[in-house]
């Protein structure tokens, strides 16, 4: 669990997800988290998994961030796609 300041006057709880299963996003939303952080650097998460996480998070109102495995333009662009 981590805290992130999304707005100047509030702090939201976020959950790091290292699993490829989008069910983790659904559970995070049910538990009241506001943010999920998908770890592609240390987890076994592929680009298709990030897309599945984003779809699951959209249904629960979660904000999604992804930590990519490298800071190359190709990696970041592929994740954004």
N, C-alpha and C positions, 0 to 999 in steps of 0.2 A: 504494500500500500504506500502511496505517496500523496503529498498534498501539492496542489498547483494553484497559483493565483491567476485565474482567468480574467478577473476584473479587479480593478483597483481596491475595492472594498469587500471582496469575498474570497474565500479559499474553498476549493472543491477537492473532494477525495477522488483519487485515481487508483486504478489497479493495473499492475504490470501483467501482461499476458504473454506467456512463452509457449502456449499450446497452439496447435493448428486447429483445434476444434472451436467453432464459432459459438458453441454452447456456453463457453466461458464468458462471452460478452453478454449473452442473455441473462446469465446468472448475476453478473456484475450490475446490470440494470435493475434487476429485481431486488438486489440487496441495497440499492440506493446510491451506488457510485454514480458520479457524473461524467467521469473520464475513463477511458481505457487506453493503455499504452501498449502497442503491439511490439514485442521485441524480436526483430529479425536478426539482430546481431548475435545474441547468445542463444536464441531458441531455434527450433527446427521449423520455423514459419516460412512458407513460400509466398510468392506474390499472389497466387490464387487464394491462399488462406487469408491474406490481408483483405482482399475483396470480400470474402465471405464474412469476416469479422465486421467490416464496414456495413454490410447489409444487415447483419444481426443488430449492430449497435444503432442503426437508424431507426429500427423498430422500437427501441427502448429509450431513444432520446439521448444516448451517450455521445460525447465528443470522442473522436478517435485520433490518436497520434501513433505514428510508426517510427521506431528507431531502426534505421536501415543499417545494413552490414558494412557499408563504406560510404564515404562522402563524395563519390564520383557522380557526375551529372547523369550518367547512364542509370545508375542504381536509383537515384532519387526520382528521375523521370519515370522509370518503369514502375516504381511504387505509386507515384501519383496517378498513373494511368489506371 
